[in-house]
Amino acid sequence: MKKNLAIFLSSVLLVSTLTSCSSGSSSSSQTASGATSGTSSEPVNLTWIMANPGTVPTDNDAMEEKLNALSSDEIGVTVDILYMSSDEVQLSINAGDYYDIVFTCSWWNNYATQSNKGVFADITDKIQTVTPDLYSSIPELVWKGSKVNGKLYAVPVYKDTAGSLYWQFNKEVVVDELGLDYTKYNTFDSVEEVLEAYKTAYPDKYPINVSRFGIRALDNEFDILNSSLYIGLDYAAKDTTVVSVFDDQDYLDRLQLVHEWFNKGYINPDAPTLNDYPTELIVLNQQGYPGADAEWSDSYGFDIVSTKYYGPTLTTGSIRGAMNAVNAASNYVDESLKFMEFVNTNTTARDILAYGVEGTNFEYTSDKTQVNVLNSNYQPWIWAQASLYSMTPSAPTTAELIEELKEENDTAAAEANSQTIGFTFDITPVEAEVAACTTIFDKYMDELRTGSTDSTVEVPKMLAELESAGYRTIIAECQSQLDAYVAANS
């Protein structure tokens, strides 16, 4: 209750812009912000803002008690976890509310933007000296991809760092009821057979239920350099030419296919107006990895089966898919790093953070190689917390599947354009053009992503407006910066 009240108050008290200042380890004095300070006999207590999976897990307090008992003994640090939506964390940060660690990525609490604004602490020099075990647990290329302008501002979550996309299916409906072989839907458009079969069986329902953000990753064939501007590198071209995804015919074909699905009644008609994804899910898609079905099933509350239809590909964007940063104004930068090292490298701590309390929320198999989840009272975004490789896999995921994921990461890393890994587009020189083009995208994209408008009609109109607003100037600026980055890193 106290945490929920704190979240509410921080969400409405928009007081001032956060003044950022970098600091190292703290002293034991009481802070003006109200953060708990450490003494020689008391552990340092941190505040960690995690991404909100919908609601605060029922057993979060019990999990914290268990985790803090362990971390207090091991490293003298404890944690209070708050769950916030992307909008709530922006209000909290802008209001100057105190925190120590916060989740960040390209689409939630934007990593590059916040780093450039000085919101996050520069941990470049500390990561190897303060937390050497954490540093050695993550590949060098992943650390490189996590840097902004050569500096490190967050700890990447080492997981399915090379992105693969999966079609996900409600097993009870698609397999058991409709009798379809889900394993054969291994391309984007092949899933239409499932959509048609469901619509035939349930004419008044929709097999794809989405929000205004639409079907995920329609731009999967691009190394996206700026998601808000829809610009990136075409994988097929295998070069460093910056282009708009709207210049690619395959992308336009996918938009038109989604429009056809909308007209056939495969997509919920209110999709363009919804901020949150509906709960009735039959067919959906997202980034995943071998064995992710178990985690998805636990998260959704029903059995999920899936088939990969794209990937893996390793890019700066995929590396930054989940990260945790330290507040530049934190009194406990070193302790925050030590805590992240602890939950990223200690299996017992990682299992508690991921699954909750042993015997209440989960249990180990007799050979301790897997976890069985016992209930739905603790379901955070596991992928947003810490390394997947330090935790015990949730059945039916096995250690072999986790090893397969590692191999996918290694293969993708070997094939990646390492010249561009770590590049961050600085929009400062073209801020006016970016603001104008972002407004235009906001005008069109909800409908295009959900298929509610005809892309063959709307995309040309949108592009004409973008051209007038300086879209090509933005692309040219991005190209210039990328060329300079490649030259400096060759």
N, C-alpha and C positions, 0 to 999 in steps of 0.2 A: 504493500500500500504506500509506504513511504517513497519507494522508488518511482511508482507510477505518478505520485503527486509531484515529485521532483521533475520528472519528464514533462508533466503538464505545465508546471510553472516556467521551466526553461523554454518551453515552446511559445509561451505568450509574452514573455518579458524580453522584447527586442530592444535592448538598451543602447548598445554601442558596438562598433566594430572591434573585434578582438585585437588587442595590441600584442604582437608577437615578439618574444625575446627568447633566445636560446639559453638553456642552462644545463648544468651537469648534475652530478649527484647532489642530493639535498642535505641540509642539516636537520636537526631534530626539533626545530622550533615550530610552533603552530603557525600555519599559513593564514593569510587574510581571507583566502578563498573558502576556507572551511575544510580543505583537504586534510586527511589525517596524517600527521607527521610521525616519523619513526623516532624512537629513542633507543637507548642501549638495551632496554628490556622489552620493547614492543616492536612488532614488525611494521614495515612501511606498508601503508594501505593505498592501493591505486584505484583509479576509476577507469574502466574500460567500456567504451561505447561500441556495442556490436550492432551490425545490421539487423533490422527487424524482420523476422520471418513471418510476421502476421500478428502474433501476440507474444507476450513474455511467457516463456515456458512455465508451466504450473510448478514444477519442482526445481526451479532455478535456485531458490534460496538454499535448498538442501544440497544441491550440487556445489554451490559456492562454499558452504560450510566444510564439505568434504575436501574440496580442492584447497581451500585456504589452510586447513589443518596440515596438509602435506607441504604446501609451499612455504608456510611459516617455518616449519622445522628445517626444510631443505635450504632455502635461500633467504629467509627472513623478510618475505614479501607476501602480501595478501592482495585480494582484488574485490572490488564491487563492480558488477556488470550491469550496465544499463542497455536497454534495447530501444532504438530509435529508427524511425523512417528517415529517408533521405532528406525530406523537408524539415523534419524535427531537428536533425543534427545541424543543418544549416542555420536554423534559428538559434540553436544553443551556442554554436561557435560564434556567430555574429553578436550574440548577447554577452560574450565573454565568460560563459559558464566554465567552471573548472573541470578538466578531465586530464587523464594521462595518456591513454591509448585510444585510438579510434580506427574503425574499419574504413577503408577507402579503396576505390578502384576507378575505372574510367566512367562508370555510369552511376556511381553512388558516392557522394562526397568527393568529387572529381580529384583524382590524385595529382595530375600535372598542374591543374589550376591552383589547388591549395598549396602545393609545394612552391610554385612561383610567387604566391602571395605571402610566403613566410609563415603560414599557419603551422606547418609541420617542422619538427626539429631536424637539423642536418646531422645524420648519424654516420656519415661517410667514414670518419676517422675512428669512431667508437665501435663499429660493428665487429671489427676483427680483434680489437684489444680488450673490450669489455665482455664480448660474447663470442669467443673463438669457436666454441662447439656449434653455435647457431650458424656461424658463417660457413663452417666446413660441411654442414649438412645440406647445403643448397648449392647447385652447380654455378660456376662462374658466369656462364651465359645468362642465367636467370638474374643474378645480381646486376649484370650489365644492363639488362632490359628494364631493371627497376630504377635506374638512375635518371634524373632530370637535369639536363645541362651539366652532366658529369658528376652530380652530387646525389647521394642516396638519402631519401626522406621516409622510407617505409621498409618494413620487412615483408617480402612476398610470401604468400602462402604457397608452399611447394606441394602441388597437387597435379591435376591434369593440366600442367603448364602448357603443353601443346594441345590446342583445342580440337576436339572432335565433336561433331554434331550428331544427335540421335533423335529418331522418331520414338516417342514413348506411347505406350498403349495401355489402357485399362484392361488388364488380363481377363477379368470376369466377363467383360462385354465383347472385346475383340476376339479373344481366343476361345473362351469357353462357350459363349453364346452364339457368336457369329461364325465360329469355326475357321477363322482365317489364320494362315501361317505368317505370323508377324516377321519372321526372319528374312522374308524375301523383299521387304520394302526398304531397299538400300539405296534409293535415289530420292531426290526431293519430290519429284512428280509421281513416283510410283505409289505413294500413299493414297492417291485418289481412289483406288479400289476400296480401301477401308472406308473412306468418307461416303462413297456411294452406297456401300452395303449397309452402313449404319443409318443413313438417311432413308433408305428403302424400308428398313425395319421400324424406324421411328420418324415418321414424316414431320412431326411437330417439334423435333429436337435438333440439336446442332452438334455434330461430331467434334468441331473445333470451336472452343469457347475462349475468346481472348479479350484483352483490354485494348485501349487505344494504341498500345505499343505493338500490337499485331503479332504475326507469326515471327518468331525469332530468327535472326541471322540470315536474312535474305541476301545479305551481302557477303556470304561466306567465302566467296572466291577472291576476296580482297584482304590485303593487310591494311586495315583501316588506320589512318594516321590521325584523323579527327572525326569522331563518330557524329558530332553535331553538324558537321559540314559535308559528310558523306564523300570524303576524299581519301584516297589511299593508293596502294600499289597492287596491280593486277598480278596474281600469282602466275597466271599462264604466260605473261610477258617475260617473266624472270629478269626484270631489270629494275631500275630505280626511277622510273617515270611516274610522276604523281598525276593521277587522273580522278575524275568524278565517277562514282559508280553508275551515274545516269548516262555515261557515255558507253556503257557496256551492254550489249544486246542480251546476253544471258540474264543479267539482272533485270532488265526490262521485261524479258519473257516470264521471269518468276513473278514479277508484279502483276502481269496480265493474267497469269494462271491463278493467282490468289483472287483476283477480281472475278474470274469465272467461278471459282469455288464459292465466293460470296453470293453471286447471282443464283447458284444452284441450291442455296440454303445450307451450305456446309459450315458457314461461319455465323455466329450470333449477330443479328442485325444491329444491336446496340453497342457493338464493339468500339466504334470510334468515340463514344462518349464515356467509356468506363476508365477509371484510373487504376482499378485493381482487377486482377484476373478472376474470372468466375470460379466457383468451386466445383461445378459439375464438369469433370474432365474425362474425355474419352480418348482423344488424340492430341498430343502436344509435342513440342520439340525443344531441346536445349542442349547446351554443351554438357558432355558427360565423359565417362571413361569405363573400361571393362569392369564389370561388377557393380556399377552404380545403381542397378535395379533395386538392390536391398535398401540403400539409403533413400532412394526415391519412394519406395513403398512405405517405409517408415514415415517419411515426411508427409505424403499425401493421404495416408490412412487406408490405402487399398493396394492390391498387388499390381505392380508395374512390370512390364516387359518392354524391351527396347531393341532397336536395330540401328547401328551406325550408318549414316548415309554420306558423311563428309569428314575428311581429316585423317590423321592429325596434321596440324600446321602450327609452327612455333613463330610467334611474332611478339613485338613489344606489347601489343594489345592483349594477347593471350597470357603473357607473363604477368601483366598488371590486372588480371581478372579478379584477384583477391589479395589484399594487402592490409597490414596494420601499421599505422604511423604513430609516432609519439608527438604529443603536443609541444610546440616550440616554447610554450609558457609553462610546461610542466616543471614542478620542483624535483621530479624524480626521473630524469631521463635515463640514467644508468640503471636504476632499479626496474624501470619499464622494460628496458632491453633484456635484463636478466630474467624477468618474468616471461617474456616472449621466448627466450632461449629455453626456459624450463618447460613450457607447455609444447614447444616444438621438438624437444629431444627426449623428454622423459615419458615413457610409454604409459605409466600409471597415471600421471597427470593428464596426459593427452586423452586417455580413455574416459576419465572423469569429466573433462571438459566437453567431450563429444557425446557421451552416452548418459551421464548423470551418476547416480549412486548405485554401486554394485549391490545386487540383492533386491533393490527397489525398482530401478529403471532398466537394469540389464544384468546379465550373468555371463560368465565365461563358460565355454565348452570345457569338457573334462580335460582336454589336452592344452587348454589355454591359447589355442591358435585362432579362435573366433569368438565373437560376442553374439549373444542372442538378446535382442531388444524385448523387454517384457511388457511395455505399455507405451502410450503416447504422451505421457506427462512431461517429458523433456525432449523437445525436438528443435534445437537451434539450427542455424545454417552451419553445419559441420565444416563445409568446404571454405567457410569464411574465417575460421578460427585459427588453425595452425596446420602443420604438415600432415598430409594423409599417410605418410610413410612411417611415422612414429607411432601410429595408433593400431590397435588390434582390429582387423577387419570385421564388419558386421555380416553374419551369415545371411545368405549363402556366399558372400564374397570370400575368397580364399587368398592366402598369401601368394599363390601362383598368379591370380588375377592382378594383384597389386604389382607383382613383378612384371607382368605384361604391360601394365600402364607405364612403368619406368622405362621399359624398352621402347614403347611408343614415343615417350618424351625424348629419349636418346636419338631415335631415328629421325624425328622431326627436327631436332637440334642440328643434326648433321646435314639436313637438307635446307635449313633455314638460310635466309639472306642475312648472314651475321653482320654485314656492313650496316644494315639499317636498324639492327636491334639496339634499343636504347634511345632512338631518336624521338624527340618531343617537339612538336610544332609550336613555336611561340607566336601567338596571334597578335602580339602587341603592335607590330607595324601596320596591321590591317584591321584594327579593332572596329573601325566604323563600318567597313565592308562586312566583317563577320557579324556584327549586330544586325545589319540590314538583311543579310542572307539568312540568318537564324530565324528572324521574324517570318520570312517567306517560307522556310521549311516548316515552321510551326503551323502555318496556314494550310499546308497541303498534306503533310506526312501522316497524320492520324488516319486519314481516309485511304491514302495509298497503301499503307502498311496493313490495313485490315481488309483491303480489297473492295471497299464500299464505293470507290469511284473508279472510273475507267482510266487506267494509266496511259493509254494511247492518246487520250484527250488531255488529261491533266498534266502529265509530265512536260509536254512541250510548252504549255502555258507557264508552268512553274520555272522551267529553264529560261524562258524569255525574261521573266522578272528577275531571276538570279543574275543573268548576264548584265542587265541594266544596273544591278546593285553591286557589281564588282566581283562576281564569283570567280572569274578567270584571273583576276588580280590576286585573289587569295591563293589560288592554285599555284600561280607563278611564284608567289612569296614562299609558299611551302616547298616548292621545288628548289628554290635558291638555298633555303636553309638546309634541306636534305643533302644537296650537292656538297655544301660546305662541311656537313657532318661526315659524310662518306669520305671526303678528301682528308679530313683530320683523323679518321680512324682506319685508314687504309694502311 
